Amino acid sequence: MRRKREIDNEIMRLIDAEPGMELEICELPLGNLKTQFVRLGVTEGSKVRCSHRLPGGTIIITKRHQEIAVGSEIAKKILVKKI
């Protein structure tokens, strides 16, 4: 059971998240992208949910009642872990 829990908490890229997963943001890209996420209230340590995966790779994350669309190229740069 312990090994399963370690795998579940493994850090992955946001692009690899599946709908319904509860996630914690571990690392955001530096620069303007990080600034934009902070303005939306998403920082390292934030708890979000992957609510949808759209054709083309866009990931929709939900924080409280706010939905944020993250393009696939940006989602590849965001590190998260399952909670």
Contacts in CASP RR format, 6 or more apart in sequence:
PFRMAT RR
TARGET T0000
AUTHOR 0000-0000-0000
METHOD contacts of the structure
MODEL  1
MRRKREIDNEIMRLIDAEPGMELEICELPLGNLKTQFVRLGVTEGSKVRC
SHRLPGGTIIITKRHQEIAVGSEIAKKILVKKI
8 82 0 8 1.000
9 81 0 8 1.000
9 82 0 8 1.000
9 83 0 8 1.000
10 81 0 8 1.000
10 82 0 8 1.000
11 26 0 8 1.000
11 79 0 8 1.000
11 80 0 8 1.000
11 81 0 8 1.000
12 79 0 8 1.000
12 80 0 8 1.000
12 81 0 8 1.000
12 82 0 8 1.000
13 75 0 8 1.000
13 76 0 8 1.000
13 77 0 8 1.000
13 78 0 8 1.000
13 79 0 8 1.000
13 80 0 8 1.000
14 23 0 8 1.000
14 50 0 8 1.000
14 59 0 8 1.000
14 61 0 8 1.000
14 70 0 8 1.000
14 75 0 8 1.000
14 76 0 8 1.000
14 78 0 8 1.000
14 79 0 8 1.000
14 80 0 8 1.000
15 57 0 8 1.000
15 59 0 8 1.000
15 72 0 8 1.000
15 75 0 8 1.000
15 76 0 8 1.000
17 23 0 8 1.000
17 50 0 8 1.000
17 53 0 8 1.000
17 59 0 8 1.000
17 80 0 8 1.000
18 50 0 8 1.000
18 53 0 8 1.000
19 50 0 8 1.000
19 51 0 8 1.000
19 52 0 8 1.000
19 53 0 8 1.000
20 49 0 8 1.000
20 50 0 8 1.000
20 51 0 8 1.000
21 49 0 8 1.000
21 50 0 8 1.000
21 82 0 8 1.000
22 47 0 8 1.000
22 48 0 8 1.000
22 49 0 8 1.000
22 82 0 8 1.000
22 83 0 8 1.000
23 47 0 8 1.000
23 48 0 8 1.000
23 49 0 8 1.000
23 50 0 8 1.000
23 61 0 8 1.000
23 80 0 8 1.000
23 81 0 8 1.000
23 82 0 8 1.000
23 83 0 8 1.000
24 45 0 8 1.000
24 46 0 8 1.000
24 47 0 8 1.000
24 48 0 8 1.000
24 80 0 8 1.000
24 81 0 8 1.000
24 83 0 8 1.000
25 42 0 8 1.000
25 43 0 8 1.000
25 44 0 8 1.000
25 45 0 8 1.000
25 46 0 8 1.000
25 48 0 8 1.000
25 78 0 8 1.000
25 79 0 8 1.000
25 80 0 8 1.000
26 44 0 8 1.000
26 45 0 8 1.000
26 79 0 8 1.000
26 80 0 8 1.000
26 81 0 8 1.000
27 44 0 8 1.000
27 78 0 8 1.000
27 79 0 8 1.000
28 34 0 8 1.000
28 37 0 8 1.000
28 42 0 8 1.000
28 43 0 8 1.000
28 44 0 8 1.000
28 77 0 8 1.000
28 78 0 8 1.000
29 74 0 8 1.000
29 77 0 8 1.000
29 78 0 8 1.000
33 74 0 8 1.000
33 77 0 8 1.000
37 43 0 8 1.000
40 63 0 8 1.000
40 66 0 8 1.000
40 68 0 8 1.000
41 63 0 8 1.000
42 48 0 8 1.000
42 61 0 8 1.000
42 63 0 8 1.000
42 68 0 8 1.000
46 63 0 8 1.000
47 63 0 8 1.000
47 83 0 8 1.000
48 61 0 8 1.000
48 62 0 8 1.000
48 63 0 8 1.000
48 80 0 8 1.000
49 61 0 8 1.000
49 62 0 8 1.000
49 63 0 8 1.000
50 59 0 8 1.000
50 60 0 8 1.000
50 61 0 8 1.000
51 60 0 8 1.000
51 61 0 8 1.000
51 62 0 8 1.000
51 67 0 8 1.000
52 59 0 8 1.000
52 60 0 8 1.000
53 59 0 8 1.000
53 60 0 8 1.000
54 60 0 8 1.000
54 69 0 8 1.000
56 72 0 8 1.000
57 71 0 8 1.000
57 72 0 8 1.000
57 75 0 8 1.000
58 69 0 8 1.000
58 70 0 8 1.000
58 71 0 8 1.000
58 72 0 8 1.000
58 75 0 8 1.000
59 69 0 8 1.000
59 70 0 8 1.000
59 71 0 8 1.000
59 72 0 8 1.000
59 75 0 8 1.000
60 67 0 8 1.000
60 68 0 8 1.000
60 69 0 8 1.000
60 70 0 8 1.000
61 67 0 8 1.000
61 68 0 8 1.000
61 70 0 8 1.000
62 68 0 8 1.000
70 78 0 8 1.000
END
